[in-house]
Amino acid sequence: MKKKIALMGVLCGLTFVFTSFIKIPISAAGYVHLGNVVIVVSALMLGPLPAAIIGAAGSALADLLVAPVWTLYTVVIKFALGYLVSVADKKSKAAGILLYVAAGVIFVGGYYLAECIIFGNWVAPLFTTPQLSAEYILSLLAGLAIGRRLPKQSWGL
């Protein structure tokens, strides 16, 4: 149990670093980062609740540093991302794909709604949805590719 908690702390830290410091600006409104890849890998290796906590905490810390107005929305969205991706990985192919799609809808739709609330505009956020969709898909594919190649024994659990 201690090893798992320590590993969660390391992955939370990696999520923070990969979100805050390893990023590519995509518009005046945002950037693409590798933090979501860490969340997906965590989901495959540790299970739903640890991945959800890692996603929520690591991403929230990054938002507190970079853009605090997003923090509350990020906690909910990244918690769902970690949880659903982990559950999807354990399901049949068809059910798993539906859960991956649901996670993507929550990811893109959640940030769309957050932008609407923050900026008070329901139209402008539509222009960031393609970028968010691409970020989700690429993060999911990269995280799945990495996470499925890492044997659980390598994590010391």
N, C-alpha and C positions, 0 to 999 in steps of 0.2 A: 504493500500500500504506500509506503514512504517513497519507493522508487517511482510509482505512478504519479504521485503528487509533485515530486521533484521534476519529472519529465513534463508534466503539465505546466509548471512554472517556466521551464526552458522554452517550450513551444509557445507559451503566451508571450514571452520575451521576443522570440523570433517573429511572431505575428506583428508585434509592435514595431520592431526594427524594419521588417520587410514592408510594412505599410507606411511608416513615417519617412524612411530614408532611401528606399530603393523604389523609386516611382518615376513614371513617365507622364508629364503633363499632356492632357488631351484636349483641353479647352480652358477658357477662363474659369469655368465652373468646377473643374476637377482633374483627376489624374488616375492612371492605371498603376497598380502596385502588385507585389507578389505575396502580400499578406494572406490573401484568400487561398493561395496554393498551400500554405502552411495549415490553414484550417481544414482543407480537404484531406491532406495527409494525416492530420490529427484524427479526423473522423474515421479513417480507415484503420488506424492503428490502436486507438484508445476507446472507441465507442461513443455513443450519442451524447451522454451528459458531459464527459470530459471535453469532447470536441466543441460542444456548445459553449461551455465555460471559457475555453481557450479563445474561441472566436469572439465572444462578447467582450471579454476582459482585454485581450491584446489589441483588438480594434478600437475599443473605447479609449484605452490609454493613448493610442495614436491620435484619435480625434481630439482628445483633451489637449494634446500638444499642438496639433496642426490647425484644427477647425472645431472648437468646442461646441458650436451650435448643432453639430451633427451627432453628438455623443449618444443621446438617448435613443435616437432612431437606429444608430449603428448597433447598440446593445441588442435590441430586439431582432434586427435583421440578421446579424452575424450569429446570434444564438440559434436562430432557426436554420441558418445555413449549415452550421456544424452538426446540429441534431439530425436534420433531414438527410444530409449526405451520408451520414453514418448508418442510419436506418435503411436507406436505399441500397447501400452496399451489401446488406445482409438478405435482401429480398430477391425474389425471382427476377429474371431479366425484365419482364413487362412491368411488374410493380416497381422495380428499381428505377426504370426510365421515367415512370410517372412521378415518382418522388423527386428525381433530379429536376424534372420540369417544374414541379411545385416549388422546389427550393429556388429555382431561377425566377419564377414569377414573384415570389416573396422578395428576392434580392432586387430585381429591377422595379417591381411595383412598389416596394417599400421605399426605395430611394426616390422614385417618382413622387409618391405622396409626401415624403419629407421635403422635397424641393418645393412642391406646391404650398405646403404650410409655411416653410421658411421664407420663401420669396413672394408669397401671395399671388402666384400666377399659375394657372392650370395649363397654359399652352407652352411656355418656354421650356419646362422640364421635358417635354416630348422630344426635344432635340438631343438630350443626353441618353435617352433610352437605348439607341443603337450601340453607343459606347459601353453602357453598363451591361447590355446583353453580351457583347463581345468579351468583356472582362469576365463575366460569369462563365461563359462557355470555355474560354481559354484557361481560366483558373481551374475549372472542374477537370478538364482533360489533362492538364499538366499534373494536378494533384493526384488524379487517379493513376496516371502512368507512373509517377514516383512512388506513391503509397502502395501500389500492388507489387512493386518490385522489392520493397523492403520487408524482409522476414521479421515477424514479431520478435523473434529471439534477439535480433540486433538491437532492440529497444531495451533489453534487460528486464522485461516484465515476466 
